[in-house]
Amino acid sequence: MKRALGTVAALFAIMAALLTTTTPAQALVDRDCGDFATQAAAQAFFNAAGPGDPHRLDSEGDGIACESNPCPCSTGGGQQPPPSTGGDSTGGSGSAGGSGGQAVVKRNVGNVVKVTDGDTLKVRIRGVGIRDVRLIGIDTPEKYGQRECGAVKATDSMHRWAPVGSSVVLFSDPSQADRDRYDRLLRYVERKGRDVGRAQVFTGHAQVYVYNNDPFRRTADYRRVERQAKAQGRSLWSECWH
């Protein structure tokens, strides 16, 4: 009888141990991009987590996690600019045509006051004022003058990515000029961690634009998502472009 009771007690002890055994922390804790210092760290975690993106780190479903995180980057070829060392000043103008270089990346925060078209915004920049901002690396159909095919759809898409009143972060690109010939700031625009210009390309509402054969820093990544959009005939690729 004592032996039987001892066996039962041992079984209960084993069951209790099994019930209290924890699974790995990453299976219990939901992670987001803010938990990782760099894109490379987020990508490593994303790859290890397995299929299905259980932590929702890849919002666009293109296999790249936390694209708005700073580099070092494990994919995408360094598509994110380094932190600004020059404060929040917009600085001076670049060459009239929109090509040329800057010494540092400039970072500004502001609010969208107008969506001009599919590749241009008017932004109230904190501490600076209202400025026209031309997104680096993309081109969309002309909305004014002789309206081109897809102009309205491209503008509507920009309204979704950067609606009036929304907060956005602007980044310059040291490989490009600070302003274009129309005195518009040349900037990457990010909202809630998403690269708005890249999103326009990814959804088929913009084409990649390299001015004067002078590639911008995110060219390789933009080209990659453009190929995907074209191959799948997304939006304007099936309606206006070939």
TORSETI-674370 format. One record per residue: y, x, z of N, C-alpha, C in turn; residue number from 1. Coordinates in Angstrom, 3 decimals, padded with zeros to 6 digits, always signed. Atoms other than C-alpha are relative to their C-alpha. Layout:
<atoms>
{{Y X Z} {Y X Z} {Y X Z} NUM}
...
</atoms>
This chain:
<atoms>
{{-001.205 +000.837 +000.000} {+000.000 +000.000 +000.000} {+001.251 +000.869 +000.000} 1}
{{-001.143 -000.896 -000.049} {+002.389 +002.808 +000.897} {+000.216 +000.687 -001.340} 2}
{{-000.115 -000.666 +001.299} {+001.565 +004.524 -002.405} {+000.638 -000.946 -001.023} 3}
{{-000.550 +000.982 +000.949} {+002.331 +001.316 -004.350} {+001.491 -000.184 +000.225} 4}
{{-001.419 +000.158 -000.297} {+005.647 +000.875 -002.526} {+000.804 +001.221 -000.457} 5}
{{-000.672 -001.221 +000.437} {+006.516 +004.478 -003.270} {+000.200 +000.021 -001.505} 6}
{{-000.101 +000.047 +001.464} {+005.790 +003.962 -006.985} {+001.101 -000.960 -000.437} 7}
{{-001.035 +000.988 +000.331} {+007.975 +000.836 -007.100} {+001.393 +000.574 +000.272} 8}
{{-001.291 -000.593 -000.347} {+010.801 +002.680 -005.336} {+000.424 +001.043 -001.027} 9}
{{-000.302 -001.021 +000.999} {+010.548 +005.523 -007.838} {+000.471 -000.634 -001.305} 10}
{{-000.404 +000.692 +001.231} {+010.752 +003.081 -010.774} {+001.420 -000.543 +000.108} 11}
{{-001.358 +000.517 -000.200} {+013.855 +001.444 -009.291} {+001.028 +001.123 -000.082} 12}
{{-000.920 -001.140 +000.033} {+015.448 +004.867 -008.868} {+000.259 +000.451 -001.424} 13}
{{-000.147 -000.404 +001.404} {+014.779 +005.720 -012.516} {+000.883 -000.997 -000.749} 14}
{{-000.794 +001.037 +000.669} {+016.210 +002.378 -013.711} {+001.463 +000.096 +000.401} 15}
{{-001.382 -000.126 -000.462} {+019.329 +002.841 -011.578} {+000.690 +001.181 -000.657} 16}
{{-000.577 -001.187 +000.637} {+019.844 +006.299 -013.037} {+000.348 -000.275 -001.449} 17}
{{-000.253 +000.333 +001.398} {+019.544 +004.952 -016.575} {+001.210 -000.898 -000.153} 18}
{{-001.122 +000.937 +000.093} {+022.024 +002.155 -015.905} {+001.337 +000.665 +000.264} 19}
{{-001.260 -000.657 -000.337} {+024.626 +004.511 -014.517} {+000.318 +001.164 -000.922} 20}
{{-000.253 -001.083 +000.943} {+024.299 +007.060 -017.321} {+001.097 -000.411 -000.960} 21}
{{-001.133 +000.324 +000.884} {+027.540 +007.130 -019.348} {-000.212 +000.589 -001.380} 22}
{{-000.001 -000.516 +001.365} {+027.903 +007.579 -023.054} {+001.148 +000.974 -000.147} 23}
{{-001.086 -000.960 +000.185} {+030.170 +010.305 -024.459} {+001.352 -000.688 +000.060} 24}
{{-001.328 +000.586 -000.206} {+033.867 +009.758 -023.695} {+000.578 -000.566 -001.276} 25}
{{-000.622 +000.467 +001.225} {+034.822 +009.381 -027.332} {-000.562 -001.347 -000.443} 26}
{{+000.557 +001.295 +000.375} {+032.483 +006.349 -027.644} {+000.566 -001.115 +000.858} 27}
{{-000.514 +001.005 -000.915} {+034.133 +004.596 -024.697} {+001.501 -000.176 -000.120} 28}
{{-001.456 +000.024 +000.022} {+037.799 +005.453 -025.197} {+000.486 -000.144 -001.438} 29}
{{-000.585 +000.188 +001.324} {+039.689 +004.117 -028.191} {+001.131 +001.004 -000.187} 30}
{{-001.014 -001.020 +000.260} {+041.759 +006.934 -029.676} {+000.974 -000.484 -001.064} 31}
{{-000.941 +000.227 +001.081} {+044.898 +006.735 -031.752} {+000.633 +001.332 -000.377} 32}
{{-000.516 -001.264 +000.534} {+046.884 +009.332 -033.691} {+000.834 +000.767 +001.020} 33}
{{-000.804 -000.659 -001.006} {+049.160 +010.048 -030.734} {-000.796 +000.838 +000.974} 34}
{{+000.845 -000.789 -000.888} {+046.188 +011.508 -028.859} {-000.265 +001.403 -000.536} 35}
{{+000.304 -001.285 +000.628} {+046.046 +014.471 -031.266} {+001.288 +000.735 -000.334} 36}
{{-001.208 -000.795 +000.217} {+048.565 +017.288 -031.522} {+000.252 +000.285 -001.475} 37}
{{-000.138 -000.325 +001.426} {+047.895 +017.961 -035.218} {-000.884 -000.911 -000.843} 38}
{{+000.841 +000.769 +000.915} {+046.448 +016.276 -038.265} {-001.396 +000.594 -000.063} 39}
{{+001.308 -000.650 +000.066} {+043.644 +018.838 -038.331} {-000.888 -000.422 +001.175} 40}
{{+000.771 +000.418 -001.165} {+042.574 +017.899 -034.792} {-000.475 -001.445 -000.150} 41}
{{+000.377 +001.395 +000.216} {+042.611 +014.211 -035.679} {-001.089 -000.110 -001.060} 42}
{{+000.987 +000.043 +001.066} {+040.622 +014.884 -038.861} {-001.372 +000.436 +000.504} 43}
{{+001.277 -000.466 -000.549} {+037.947 +016.803 -036.961} {-000.659 -001.099 +000.831} 44}
{{+000.530 +001.106 -000.801} {+037.557 +013.908 -034.511} {-000.458 -001.144 -000.902} 45}
{{+000.322 +001.070 +000.953} {+037.573 +011.394 -037.375} {-001.337 +000.279 -000.687} 46}
{{+001.246 -000.363 +000.680} {+034.792 +013.279 -039.193} {-001.195 -000.101 +000.947} 47}
{{+001.103 +000.020 -000.966} {+032.692 +013.557 -036.016} {-000.354 -001.417 +000.455} 48}
{{+000.228 +001.370 -000.478} {+033.075 +009.852 -035.191} {-000.955 -000.784 -000.889} 49}
{{+000.942 +000.678 +000.882} {+030.938 +008.896 -038.167} {+000.646 -001.050 -000.873} 50}
{{-000.534 +000.972 +000.958} {+031.319 +006.188 -040.808} {+000.580 -001.237 +000.682} 51}
{{-000.542 +001.262 -000.492} {+033.326 +003.022 -040.363} {+001.347 +000.109 +000.677} 52}
{{-001.294 -000.216 -000.639} {+036.449 +004.575 -038.780} {+000.159 -000.876 +001.250} 53}
{{-000.050 +000.873 -001.180} {+035.800 +002.989 -035.339} {+001.302 +000.087 +000.783} 54}
{{-001.256 -000.149 -000.745} {+039.094 +004.330 -033.952} {+001.226 -000.340 -000.847} 55}
{{-001.073 +000.427 +000.901} {+041.175 +003.163 -036.955} {+001.071 +001.084 -000.160} 56}
{{-000.916 -001.121 +000.208} {+042.709 +006.575 -037.619} {+000.391 +000.155 -001.466} 57}
{{-000.260 -000.105 +001.444} {+042.632 +006.166 -041.408} {+000.461 -001.368 -000.504} 58}
{{-000.515 +001.338 +000.303} {+044.895 +003.175 -042.077} {-000.099 -000.353 -001.474} 59}
{{+000.032 +000.281 +001.437} {+044.760 +003.547 -045.868} {-001.400 +000.082 -000.592} 60}
{{+001.366 -000.059 +000.485} {+041.027 +004.101 -046.146} {-000.253 +001.058 -001.051} 61}
{{+000.155 -001.039 +001.013} {+041.409 +007.284 -048.182} {-000.695 +001.257 +000.533} 62}
{{+000.745 -001.124 -000.553} {+039.449 +009.576 -045.859} {+000.848 +001.024 +000.732} 63}
{{-000.881 -000.928 -000.700} {+042.493 +011.305 -044.353} {+000.524 -000.680 +001.256} 64}
{{-000.397 +000.588 -001.275} {+043.155 +010.637 -040.685} {+001.389 +000.463 +000.410} 65}
{{-001.279 -000.324 -000.655} {+046.591 +010.510 -039.039} {+000.897 +000.879 -000.874} 66}
{{-000.783 -000.793 +000.951} {+048.589 +011.674 -042.035} {+001.400 +000.344 +000.488} 67}
{{-001.350 -000.277 -000.487} {+051.866 +011.519 -040.113} {+000.033 +001.073 +001.075} 68}
{{+000.018 -001.055 -001.008} {+050.702 +014.069 -037.529} {+000.413 +001.331 -000.628} 69}
{{-000.427 -001.293 +000.555} {+052.148 +017.576 -037.925} {-001.182 +000.891 -000.359} 70}
{{+001.014 -000.985 +000.346} {+050.189 +020.358 -039.557} {-000.082 +001.055 +001.106} 71}
{{+000.952 -000.217 +001.090} {+048.040 +022.410 -039.453} {-000.806 -001.229 -000.374} 72}
{{+000.718 +001.137 +000.563} {+046.239 +019.938 -041.709} {-001.318 +000.478 -000.595} 73}
{{+001.302 -000.390 +000.532} {+042.571 +020.023 -042.640} {-000.244 -000.582 -001.380} 74}
{{+000.096 +000.560 +001.348} {+043.025 +017.889 -045.769} {+001.398 -000.319 -000.455} 75}
{{-001.294 +000.421 +000.523} {+045.882 +016.943 -048.052} {+000.959 +001.138 -000.291} 76}
{{-000.806 -001.124 +000.426} {+047.253 +020.439 -048.483} {+001.352 +000.134 +000.680} 77}
{{-001.249 -000.202 -000.713} {+049.916 +020.511 -045.777} {+001.061 -000.993 -000.364} 78}
{{-000.924 +000.999 +000.486} {+051.517 +017.238 -046.706} {+001.107 -000.349 +000.970} 79}
{{-001.016 +000.370 -000.967} {+053.536 +016.939 -043.510} {+000.969 +001.140 +000.240} 80}
{{-000.963 -001.056 -000.255} {+056.753 +018.855 -042.871} {-000.080 +000.484 +001.444} 81}
{{-000.018 -000.482 -001.373} {+057.059 +021.071 -039.815} {+001.153 -000.618 +000.753} 82}
{{-001.093 +000.565 -000.780} {+059.296 +019.987 -036.939} {+001.324 +000.633 -000.382} 83}
{{-001.326 -000.504 +000.328} {+063.003 +020.341 -037.580} {+000.466 +000.976 +001.058} 84}
{{-000.615 -000.932 -000.939} {+064.735 +023.314 -036.031} {+001.512 -000.061 -000.114} 85}
{{-001.430 +000.061 +000.238} {+068.155 +022.259 -037.211} {+000.659 -001.231 +000.565} 86}
{{-000.607 +001.177 -000.598} {+068.784 +019.157 -035.089} {-000.042 -001.182 -000.932} 87}
{{+000.005 +001.224 +000.775} {+069.640 +015.787 -036.579} {+001.101 -000.064 -001.039} 88}
{{-001.073 -000.001 +000.987} {+072.445 +016.836 -038.899} {-000.565 -000.078 -001.400} 89}
{{+000.450 +000.070 +001.387} {+072.106 +015.952 -042.562} {+000.384 +001.249 -000.765} 90}
{{-000.367 -001.251 +000.642} {+073.833 +019.173 -043.505} {+000.776 -000.211 -001.277} 91}
{{-000.777 +000.036 +001.237} {+075.512 +019.995 -046.789} {-000.814 -000.448 -001.174} 92}
{{+000.668 +000.466 +001.210} {+074.639 +019.060 -050.330} {-000.711 +001.145 -000.688} 93}
{{+000.715 -000.978 +000.794} {+072.235 +020.810 -052.621} {+000.539 +000.009 -001.404} 94}
{{-000.454 -000.046 +001.379} {+072.398 +021.276 -056.368} {+000.161 -001.399 -000.541} 95}
{{-000.323 +001.321 +000.526} {+073.691 +018.417 -058.470} {-001.206 -000.708 -000.561} 96}
{{+001.133 +000.633 +000.657} {+070.390 +017.819 -060.211} {-001.125 -000.397 +000.925} 97}
{{+001.057 +000.374 -000.928} {+068.202 +017.511 -057.143} {-001.070 +001.044 +000.136} 98}
{{+000.958 -001.076 -000.163} {+066.404 +020.848 -057.312} {+000.668 +001.108 +000.794} 99}
{{-000.569 -001.066 -000.788} {+066.852 +023.812 -055.046} {-000.626 +000.048 +001.362} 100}
{{+000.651 -000.185 -001.273} {+066.066 +024.898 -051.513} {+000.922 -000.176 +001.180} 101}
{{-000.710 +000.081 -001.257} {+067.095 +024.433 -047.896} {-000.654 +000.985 +000.956} 102}
{{+000.547 -000.960 -000.946} {+066.615 +026.764 -044.967} {-000.985 -000.646 +000.960} 103}
{{+000.846 +000.646 -000.997} {+065.055 +024.244 -042.567} {-000.253 -001.444 -000.395} 104}
{{+000.248 +001.427 +000.155} {+063.535 +020.776 -042.472} {+000.978 -000.754 +000.887} 105}
{{-000.940 +000.826 -000.759} {+066.107 +018.203 -041.395} {-000.669 -001.329 +000.323} 106}
{{+000.619 +001.237 -000.461} {+064.944 +015.227 -039.376} {+001.068 -000.927 +000.550} 107}
{{-000.947 +000.999 -000.470} {+066.975 +012.073 -038.848} {-000.716 -001.315 +000.255} 108}
{{+000.528 +001.325 -000.295} {+066.260 +008.667 -037.369} {+001.078 -001.025 -000.330} 109}
{{-000.974 +001.028 +000.340} {+067.916 +005.493 -038.619} {-000.655 -001.343 -000.212} 110}
{{+000.476 +001.353 +000.274} {+067.577 +001.848 -039.552} {+000.366 -000.403 -001.421} 111}
{{-000.231 +000.444 +001.377} {+067.239 +000.378 -043.027} {+001.008 -001.152 +000.007} 112}
{{-000.976 +001.089 +000.120} {+070.265 -001.734 -043.950} {-000.091 -000.691 -001.359} 113}
{{+000.179 +000.620 +001.310} {+069.355 -002.383 -047.590} {-001.139 +000.682 -000.753} 114}
{{+000.992 -000.532 +000.936} {+066.400 -001.959 -049.926} {+000.615 -000.093 -001.384} 115}
{{-000.693 -000.010 +001.286} {+068.120 -000.929 -053.131} {-000.956 -000.291 -001.138} 116}
{{+001.050 +000.237 +000.997} {+064.991 -000.757 -055.275} {-001.280 +000.645 +000.516} 117}
{{+001.298 -000.499 -000.433} {+061.469 +000.669 -055.212} {-000.030 +001.425 +000.484} 118}
{{+000.004 -001.392 -000.453} {+062.502 +004.254 -054.525} {+001.294 +000.411 +000.701} 119}
{{-001.285 -000.317 -000.627} {+065.928 +004.013 -052.870} {+000.321 -000.981 +001.116} 120}
{{-000.390 +000.810 -001.148} {+067.129 +002.759 -049.491} {+001.424 +000.344 +000.415} 121}
{{-001.254 -000.284 -000.692} {+070.422 +002.467 -047.676} {-000.339 -000.024 +001.487} 122}
{{+000.426 -000.168 -001.388} {+069.957 +003.708 -044.106} {+001.206 +000.324 +000.885} 123}
{{-000.992 -000.353 -001.010} {+072.244 +003.724 -041.069} {-000.614 +001.079 +000.883} 124}
{{+000.579 -001.150 -000.689} {+071.482 +007.180 -039.713} {+000.743 +000.224 +001.316} 125}
{{-000.594 -000.154 -001.327} {+072.075 +007.670 -036.017} {+000.861 +001.252 +000.067} 126}
{{-000.920 -001.108 -000.136} {+075.097 +009.843 -035.385} {+000.627 +000.462 -001.298} 127}
{{-000.505 -000.419 +001.306} {+075.875 +010.089 -039.095} {+000.732 -001.136 -000.711} 128}
{{-000.570 +001.128 +000.719} {+076.526 +006.668 -040.614} {-000.945 -000.497 -001.073} 129}
{{+000.828 +000.584 +001.056} {+075.234 +004.698 -043.589} {-000.039 +000.940 -001.201} 130}
{{+000.190 -000.892 +001.142} {+073.801 +006.818 -046.396} {-001.043 -000.589 -000.952} 131}
{{+001.024 +000.344 +000.982} {+071.904 +006.169 -049.616} {-001.075 +001.075 +000.043} 132}
{{+001.124 -000.930 -000.101} {+068.454 +007.746 -049.477} {-000.933 -000.212 -001.184} 133}
{{+000.945 +000.016 +001.124} {+066.386 +008.545 -052.572} {-001.279 +000.673 +000.466} 134}
{{+001.261 -000.542 -000.484} {+062.722 +009.046 -051.676} {-000.471 +001.143 -000.891} 135}
{{+000.502 -001.164 +000.726} {+061.358 +012.440 -052.668} {-001.357 -000.316 -000.622} 136}
{{+001.332 -000.027 +000.591} {+058.478 +012.591 -055.105} {-000.502 -001.257 -000.667} 137}
{{+000.472 +001.215 +000.657} {+058.320 +009.066 -056.515} {+001.060 -000.537 -000.962} 138}
{{-000.906 +000.677 +000.926} {+059.820 +007.040 -059.328} {-000.563 -001.393 -000.253} 139}
{{+000.411 +001.384 +000.232} {+059.736 +003.282 -059.813} {+000.808 -000.590 -001.146} 140}
{{-000.726 +000.604 +001.119} {+060.825 +000.988 -062.669} {+001.433 -000.370 +000.378} 141}
{{-001.417 +000.287 -000.220} {+064.580 +000.493 -063.039} {+000.224 -001.491 +000.213} 142}
{{-000.292 +001.384 -000.334} {+065.877 -002.681 -061.463} {+001.332 -000.467 -000.585} 143}
{{-001.347 +000.351 +000.456} {+069.485 -002.562 -062.649} {+000.191 +000.388 -001.458} 144}
{{-000.191 -000.241 +001.424} {+070.836 -002.582 -066.178} {-001.106 -000.680 -000.781} 145}
{{+001.140 +000.537 +000.738} {+067.926 -003.047 -068.534} {-001.230 +000.067 +000.905} 146}
{{+001.088 +000.040 -000.975} {+065.263 -004.152 -066.051} {-001.332 +000.352 -000.643} 147}
{{+001.282 -000.446 +000.525} {+061.929 -002.443 -066.591} {-001.148 -000.779 +000.629} 148}
{{+001.196 +000.684 -000.479} {+058.464 -003.891 -066.176} {-000.403 +000.517 +001.372} 149}
{{+000.457 -000.370 -001.328} {+057.433 -003.904 -062.528} {+001.102 +000.278 +000.999} 150}
{{-001.104 -000.333 -000.896} {+060.913 -003.370 -061.052} {+000.039 -000.907 +001.225} 151}
{{-000.059 +000.950 -001.107} {+060.817 -006.521 -058.935} {-001.165 +000.224 +000.959} 152}
{{+001.162 -000.227 -000.860} {+057.289 -005.859 -057.663} {+000.138 +001.285 +000.814} 153}
{{-000.176 -001.262 -000.717} {+058.135 -002.268 -056.759} {+001.009 -000.161 +001.134} 154}
{{-001.009 +000.240 -001.034} {+061.222 -003.432 -054.854} {-000.566 -000.857 +001.126} 155}
{{+000.634 +000.849 -001.020} {+059.262 -006.161 -053.075} {-000.950 +000.813 +000.871} 156}
{{+000.917 -000.849 -000.765} {+056.679 -003.565 -052.061} {+000.772 +000.872 +000.982} 157}
{{-000.829 -000.805 -000.901} {+059.426 -001.360 -050.614} {+000.500 -000.834 +001.168} 158}
{{-000.405 +000.905 -001.080} {+060.650 -004.367 -048.623} {-001.100 -000.117 +001.057} 159}
{{+001.104 +000.117 -000.961} {+057.184 -004.562 -047.038} {-000.174 +001.286 +000.801} 160}
{{+000.212 -001.274 -000.693} {+056.929 -000.860 -046.215} {+001.189 +000.372 +000.882} 161}
{{-001.205 -000.379 -000.754} {+060.538 -000.453 -045.013} {+000.988 -001.161 +000.006} 162}
{{-000.862 +001.183 +000.011} {+062.078 -003.860 -044.316} {+001.366 +000.263 +000.628} 163}
{{-001.342 -000.112 -000.567} {+065.752 -004.282 -043.521} {-000.067 -000.162 +001.516} 164}
{{+000.005 +000.011 -001.455} {+066.347 -003.552 -039.852} {-001.033 +000.906 +000.630} 165}
{{+001.067 -000.828 -000.564} {+063.262 -001.400 -039.427} {+000.493 +001.419 +000.281} 166}
{{-000.322 -001.382 -000.358} {+063.455 +002.034 -037.814} {-000.824 +000.954 -000.858} 167}
{{+000.677 -000.967 +000.855} {+062.609 +004.952 -040.092} {+000.395 +001.417 +000.407} 168}
{{-000.275 -001.418 -000.232} {+062.409 +008.725 -039.804} {+000.112 +000.674 -001.357} 169}
{{-000.253 -000.681 +001.265} {+063.816 +010.869 -042.600} {-000.281 +001.492 +000.151} 170}
{{+000.284 -001.429 +000.010} {+062.555 +014.365 -043.440} {+000.453 +000.579 -001.333} 171}
{{-000.323 -000.724 +001.227} {+064.053 +016.769 -045.937} {-001.185 +000.877 -000.379} 172}
{{+001.051 -000.894 +000.483} {+061.899 +019.145 -047.969} {+000.668 +001.308 -000.402} 173}
{{-000.651 -001.272 +000.318} {+062.894 +022.842 -048.025} {-000.171 +000.440 -001.452} 174}
{{+000.196 -000.370 +001.397} {+061.547 +023.106 -051.576} {+000.915 -000.773 -000.947} 175}
{{-000.850 +000.852 +000.821} {+064.020 +020.480 -052.807} {+001.449 +000.070 +000.476} 176}
{{-001.402 +000.048 -000.380} {+067.771 +019.940 -052.753} {+000.200 -001.007 +001.130} 177}
{{-000.324 +000.932 -001.075} {+069.429 +018.082 -049.902} {+000.447 -001.349 -000.572} 178}
{{-000.506 +001.217 +000.645} {+071.056 +015.541 -052.270} {-000.232 +000.079 -001.497} 179}
{{+000.132 +000.005 +001.456} {+070.706 +014.454 -055.875} {+001.388 -000.081 -000.649} 180}
{{-001.266 -000.019 +000.737} {+073.397 +014.247 -058.563} {+000.909 -001.183 +000.352} 181}
{{-000.776 +001.181 -000.404} {+074.490 +010.837 -057.244} {+000.379 +000.050 +001.482} 182}
{{-000.337 -000.227 -001.400} {+075.028 +012.262 -053.733} {-000.879 -000.797 +000.959} 183}
{{+000.953 +000.671 -000.888} {+072.016 +010.401 -052.339} {-000.825 +001.064 +000.717} 184}
{{+000.865 -000.920 -000.729} {+070.051 +012.148 -049.620} {-001.404 -000.054 -000.575} 185}
{{+001.385 -000.081 +000.464} {+066.658 +013.314 -050.849} {-000.884 +000.193 +001.225} 186}
{{+000.771 -000.030 -001.232} {+064.158 +012.541 -048.124} {-001.370 -000.654 -000.170} 187}
{{+001.195 +000.784 -000.261} {+060.626 +011.596 -047.242} {+000.401 -001.039 +001.043} 188}
{{-000.297 +001.065 -000.947} {+060.802 +008.292 -045.383} {-001.299 -000.418 +000.670} 189}
{{+001.186 +000.416 -000.738} {+058.307 +007.464 -042.651} {+000.356 -001.151 +000.942} 190}
{{-000.164 +001.133 -000.919} {+057.945 +004.209 -040.738} {-001.325 -000.222 +000.724} 191}
{{+001.189 +000.165 -000.831} {+055.476 +003.811 -037.877} {-001.082 +001.008 -000.374} 192}
{{+000.942 -001.056 +000.325} {+053.874 +007.094 -038.889} {-000.517 -000.011 -001.426} 193}
{{+000.482 +000.099 +001.384} {+053.329 +006.045 -042.511} {+001.042 +000.575 -000.959} 194}
{{-000.858 -000.529 +001.054} {+054.782 +007.973 -045.447} {+000.233 -001.117 -001.022} 195}
{{-000.306 +001.167 +000.832} {+056.546 +005.165 -047.337} {-000.129 +000.316 -001.488} 196}
{{+000.114 -000.363 +001.407} {+056.790 +007.009 -050.660} {-001.442 +000.113 -000.441} 197}
{{+001.424 -000.129 +000.309} {+053.118 +007.879 -050.578} {-000.663 -001.369 -000.070} 198}
{{+000.563 +001.346 +000.011} {+052.299 +004.262 -049.763} {+000.350 -000.728 -001.298} 199}
{{-000.394 +000.601 +001.271} {+054.249 +003.149 -052.849} {-000.905 +000.501 -001.136} 200}
{{+000.889 -000.569 +001.024} {+052.162 +005.515 -054.980} {-001.420 -000.526 +000.174} 201}
{{+001.377 +000.404 -000.305} {+048.891 +004.579 -053.265} {-000.283 -001.439 -000.436} 202}
{{+000.195 +001.415 +000.341} {+049.387 +000.848 -053.888} {+000.318 -000.311 -001.455} 203}
{{-000.250 +000.205 +001.421} {+050.343 +001.344 -057.525} {+001.374 -000.543 -000.325} 204}
{{-001.359 +000.490 +000.234} {+054.052 +000.534 -057.188} {+000.972 +001.121 -000.344} 205}
{{-000.846 -001.144 +000.352} {+055.377 +004.035 -057.935} {-000.864 +001.064 -000.652} 206}
{{+000.658 -001.151 +000.589} {+054.503 +007.090 -059.972} {+000.563 +001.263 +000.635} 207}
{{-000.458 -001.275 -000.537} {+054.723 +010.678 -058.804} {+001.066 +000.582 -000.922} 208}
{{-001.118 -000.554 +000.767} {+057.968 +012.322 -059.886} {+000.326 +001.393 +000.510} 209}
{{-000.338 -001.377 -000.322} {+058.472 +016.088 -059.927} {+001.223 +000.388 -000.812} 210}
{{-001.245 -000.301 +000.699} {+062.049 +016.983 -060.759} {+000.033 +001.445 -000.486} 211}
{{-000.249 -001.326 +000.569} {+062.667 +019.910 -063.078} {-001.186 +000.954 +000.186} 212}
{{+001.222 -000.796 -000.160} {+059.037 +021.102 -062.754} {+000.003 +000.844 +001.280} 213}
{{-000.097 -000.694 -001.283} {+059.770 +022.094 -059.155} {-000.760 -000.820 +001.047} 214}
{{+000.824 +000.847 -000.871} {+056.888 +020.676 -057.039} {+000.543 -000.090 +001.426} 215}
{{-000.350 +000.195 -001.401} {+057.724 +019.197 -053.654} {-001.229 +000.299 +000.850} 216}
{{+001.085 -000.465 -000.873} {+055.584 +020.050 -050.635} {-001.212 -000.923 +000.010} 217}
{{+001.103 +000.953 -000.087} {+053.479 +016.896 -050.737} {-000.563 -000.376 -001.377} 218}
{{+000.393 +000.345 +001.368} {+052.863 +016.957 -054.489} {-001.497 -000.195 -000.146} 219}
{{+001.453 +000.074 +000.190} {+049.110 +017.621 -054.316} {-000.568 -001.299 +000.578} 220}
{{+000.498 +001.221 -000.630} {+048.496 +014.723 -051.922} {+000.470 -001.238 -000.760} 221}
{{-000.513 +001.132 +000.782} {+050.734 +012.336 -053.892} {-000.770 -000.144 -001.316} 222}
{{+000.748 +000.034 +001.262} {+048.942 +013.282 -057.123} {-001.399 -000.576 +000.217} 223}
{{+001.360 +000.463 -000.279} {+045.590 +012.611 -055.505} {-000.052 -001.521 +000.148} 224}
{{+000.038 +001.456 -000.182} {+046.438 +009.076 -054.406} {+000.470 -000.722 -001.270} 225}
{{-000.396 +000.596 +001.277} {+048.125 +008.416 -057.752} {-001.204 -000.135 -000.928} 226}
{{+001.205 +000.072 +000.833} {+044.858 +009.239 -059.525} {-000.890 -001.163 +000.430} 227}
{{+000.795 +001.125 -000.506} {+043.079 +006.738 -057.277} {+000.595 -001.336 -000.457} 228}
{{-000.661 +001.251 +000.380} {+045.651 +004.018 -057.971} {-000.162 -000.276 -001.487} 229}
{{+000.135 +000.159 +001.449} {+045.494 +004.617 -061.716} {-001.435 -000.355 -000.381} 230}
{{+001.407 +000.240 +000.326} {+041.682 +004.715 -061.833} {-000.428 -001.418 +000.357} 231}
{{+000.369 +001.342 -000.450} {+041.463 +001.409 -059.952} {+000.935 -001.082 -000.535} 232}
{{-000.899 +000.968 +000.627} {+044.260 -000.226 -061.926} {+000.810 -000.804 +001.003} 233}
{{-000.745 +000.731 -001.020} {+046.291 -001.108 -058.859} {+001.390 -000.412 -000.492} 234}
{{-001.321 +000.562 +000.257} {+049.337 -003.309 -059.386} {+000.571 +000.425 -001.362} 235}
{{-000.701 -000.300 +001.249} {+051.678 -001.781 -062.002} {-000.827 +000.836 -000.967} 236}
{{+000.865 -000.755 +000.912} {+048.923 +000.447 -063.377} {-000.773 -000.942 -000.917} 237}
{{+000.693 +000.952 +000.869} {+047.266 -002.671 -064.761} {+000.987 -000.924 -000.724} 238}
{{-000.968 +000.916 +000.583} {+050.480 -004.536 -065.617} {+001.047 +000.660 -000.888} 239}
{{-001.124 -000.627 +000.702} {+053.022 -002.008 -066.868} {-000.289 +001.392 -000.553} 240}
{{+000.216 -001.383 +000.376} {+051.628 +001.514 -067.145} {-001.386 +000.180 -000.609} 241}
{{+001.285 -000.318 +000.638} {+048.795 +003.132 -069.049} {-000.491 +001.355 +000.459} 242}
</atoms>
